[in-house]
Every structure is written in structure tokens, then in C-alpha cells.
Amino acid sequence: MIYVIATVTLKPGTVEAFAAAAAPCLIGTRAEEGNISYDLHRREGEPNTLVFVERWESREHLKAHFSAPHMLVYREATKDMVVDRMIEVVEPAKVDNL
């Protein structure tokens, strides 16, 4: 399993429009093969920052997600709202003695 934390900083005044444009992407992604969970959150104290928290069965599933039709529609609909985007992929490995 892998985790993805995708942080999106938005232009002021666009959070609600972004969330509305992302809603179909959330539904579509949750139905994708290999998706375990896919949620969108507001970052506390940063009103223009939203965070996608995702879990995938594999990197191959994540890679396929980036070209899914609902993902392409979402990116096109929100491209003028985004100031910055950071994607972190975590592939957990068991750590003993912690």
C-alpha cells in the first residue's frame, strides 16, 4: 500500500469553486481499481489550502489514476485556481524498534 498527500494552495476566493469541481473527481477516484481511500480536507488555519489524503494498493494504480478521465476533467476545471501544488508519496516500510 502507498499513501499520497497532495497539498493544493488556491487563489483567494476559489476554495468553494475548487471543491465543487473536485467533487466528481472524488467520486470517480473512489471507484477506481486499487483505490483504498481518497478524501479532501481543509488545512487548519490556512483557508486557501486543501489537502487530498489518498491510499492506493500500488504505485501502478496511482499512475493509472493520473490519466483517468475524471482526473483530466478535474485538472482542466481547476488549473486557473491553483497557486501551488505539492504531492508527497509515502511507501511505508516496516520499521522495527520505534
Contact map, one row per residue, 1 for C-alpha under 8 A:
11100000000000000000000000000000000000000000000000000011110000000000000000000000000000000011000000
11110000000000000000000000000000000000000000000000000011111000000000000000000000000000001111000000
11111000000000000000000000000000000000000000000000001111000000000000000000000000000000001111000000
01111100000000000000000000000000000000000000000000011110000000000000000000000000000000111100000000
00111110000000000000000000000000000000000000000000111100000000000000000000000000000000111000000000
00011111000000000000000000000000000000000000000000111000000000000000000000000000000011110000000000
00001111100000000000000000000000000000000000000011110000000000000000000000000000000011100000000000
00000111110000000000000000000000000000000000000011100000000000000000000000000000011111000000000000
00000011111000000000000000000000000000000000000111000000000000000000000000000000011110000000000000
00000001111101100000000000000000000000000000000111000000000000000000000000000000111100000000000000
00000000111111100000000000000000000000000000000100000000000000000000000000000000111000000000000000
00000000011111100000000000000000000000000000000100000000000000000000000000000000000000000000000000
00000000001111110000000000000000000000000000000100000000000000000000000000000000000000000000000000
00000000011111111100000000000000000000000000000100000000000000000000000000000000100000000000000000
00000000011111111110000000000000000000000000001100000000000000000000000000000000000000000000000000
00000000000011111111000000000000000000000000000000000000000000000000000000000000000000000000000000
00000000000001111111100000000000000000000000000000000000000000000000000000000000000000000000000000
00000000000001111111110000000000000000000000000000000000000000000000000000000100100000000000000000
00000000000000111111111000000000000000000000000000000000000000000000000000000000000000000000000000
00000000000000011111111100000000000000000000000000000000000000000000000000000000000000000000000000
00000000000000001111111110000000000000000000000000000000000000000000000001001100000000000000000000
00000000000000000111111111000000000000000000000000000000000000000000000001000000000000000000000000
00000000000000000011111111100000000000000000000000000000000000000000000000000000000000000000000000
00000000000000000001111111110000000000000000000000000000000000000000010001000000000000000000000000
00000000000000000000111111111000000000000000000000000000000000000000011001000000000000000000000000
00000000000000000000011111111100000001110000000000000000000000000000000000000000000000000000000000
00000000000000000000001111111110000000000000000000000000000000000000000000000000000000000000000000
00000000000000000000000111111111000000000000000000000000000000000000010000000000000000000000000000
00000000000000000000000011111111001001000000000000000000000000001000011000000000000000000000000000
00000000000000000000000001111111001111000000000000000000000000000000000000000000000000000000000000
00000000000000000000000000111111101000000000000000000000000000000000000000000000000000000000000000
00000000000000000000000000011111111000000000000000000000000000001000000000000000000000000000000000
00000000000000000000000000000011111000000000000000000000000010000000000000000000000000000000000000
00000000000000000000000000000001111100000000000000000001110011000000000000000000000000000000000000
00000000000000000000000000001111111111000000000000000111100010000000000000000000000000000000000000
00000000000000000000000000000100011111000000000000000111100000000000000000000000000000000000000000
00000000000000000000000000000100001111100000000000001111000000000000000000000000000000000000000000
00000000000000000000000001001100001111110000000000011110000000000000000000000000000000000000000000
00000000000000000000000001000000000011111000000000011100000000000000000000000000000000000000000000
00000000000000000000000001000000000001111100000001111000000000000000000000000000000000000000000000
00000000000000000000000000000000000000111110000001111000000000000000000000000000000000000000000000
00000000000000000000000000000000000000011111011011100000000000000000000000000000000000000000000000
00000000000000000000000000000000000000001111111011100000000000000000000000000000000000000000000000
00000000000000000000000000000000000000000111111000000000000000000000000000000000000000000000000000
00000000000000000000000000000000000000000011111000000000000000000000000000000000000000000000000000
00000000000000000000000000000000000000000111111110000000000000000000000000000000000000000000000000
00000000000000100000000000000000000000000111111110000000000000000000000000000000000000000000000000
00000000111111100000000000000000000000000000011111000000000000000000000000000000000000000000000000
00000011110000000000000000000000000000000110011111100000000000000000000000000000000000000000000000
00000011110000000000000000000000000000011110000111110000000000000000000000000000000000000000000000
00001111000000000000000000000000000000011110000011111000000000000000000000000000000000000000000000
00011110000000000000000000000000000001111000000001111100000000000000000000000000000000000000000000
00111100000000000000000000000000000011111000000000111110000000000000000000000000000000000000000000
00111000000000000000000000000000001111100000000000011111000000000000000000000000000000000000000000
11110000000000000000000000000000001111000000000000001111100000000000000000000000000000000000000000
11100000000000000000000000000000011110000000000000000111111011000000000000000000000000000000000000
11000000000000000000000000000000011100000000000000000011111010000000000000000000000000000000000000
11000000000000000000000000000000010000000000000000000001111111000000000000000000000000000000000000
01000000000000000000000000000000000000000000000000000001111111100000000000000000000000000000000000
00000000000000000000000000000000000000000000000000000000011111110000000000000000000000000000000000
00000000000000000000000000000000111000000000000000000001111111111000000000000000000000000000000000
00000000000000000000000000000000010000000000000000000001011111111100000000000000000000000000000000
00000000000000000000000000000000000000000000000000000000001111111110000000000000000000000000000000
00000000000000000000000000000000000000000000000000000000000111111111000000000000000000000000000000
00000000000000000000000000001001000000000000000000000000000011111111001000000000000000000000000000
00000000000000000000000000000000000000000000000000000000000001111111001100000000000000000000000000
00000000000000000000000000000000000000000000000000000000000000111111101100000000000000000000000000
00000000000000000000000000000000000000000000000000000000000000011111111100000000000000000000000000
00000000000000000000000000000000000000000000000000000000000000000011111110000000000000000000000000
00000000000000000000000110011000000000000000000000000000000000000001111111000000000000000000000000
00000000000000000000000010001000000000000000000000000000000000001111111111100000000000000000000000
00000000000000000000000000000000000000000000000000000000000000000111111111110000000000000000000000
00000000000000000000000000000000000000000000000000000000000000000000111111111000000000000000000000
00000000000000000000110110000000000000000000000000000000000000000000011111111100000000000000000000
00000000000000000000000000000000000000000000000000000000000000000000001111111110000000000000000000
00000000000000000000000000000000000000000000000000000000000000000000000111111110000000000000000000
00000000000000000000100000000000000000000000000000000000000000000000000011111111000000000000000000
00000000000000000100100000000000000000000000000000000000000000000000000001111111110000000000000000
00000000000000000000000000000000000000000000000000000000000000000000000000111111110000000000000000
00000000000000000000000000000000000000000000000000000000000000000000000000001111110000000000000000
00000000011001000100000000000000000000000000000000000000000000000000000000000111111000000000000000
00000001111000000000000000000000000000000000000000000000000000000000000000000111111110000000000000
00000001111000000000000000000000000000000000000000000000000000000000000000000000111110000000000000
00000001110000000000000000000000000000000000000000000000000000000000000000000000011111000000000000
00000111100000000000000000000000000000000000000000000000000000000000000000000000011111100000000000
00000111000000000000000000000000000000000000000000000000000000000000000000000000000111110000000000
00011110000000000000000000000000000000000000000000000000000000000000000000000000000011111000000000
00011100000000000000000000000000000000000000000000000000000000000000000000000000000001111100000000
01111000000000000000000000000000000000000000000000000000000000000000000000000000000000111110000000
01110000000000000000000000000000000000000000000000000000000000000000000000000000000000011111000000
11100000000000000000000000000000000000000000000000000000000000000000000000000000000000001111100000
11100000000000000000000000000000000000000000000000000000000000000000000000000000000000000111110000
00000000000000000000000000000000000000000000000000000000000000000000000000000000000000000011111000
00000000000000000000000000000000000000000000000000000000000000000000000000000000000000000001111100
00000000000000000000000000000000000000000000000000000000000000000000000000000000000000000000111111
00000000000000000000000000000000000000000000000000000000000000000000000000000000000000000000011111
00000000000000000000000000000000000000000000000000000000000000000000000000000000000000000000001111
00000000000000000000000000000000000000000000000000000000000000000000000000000000000000000000001111
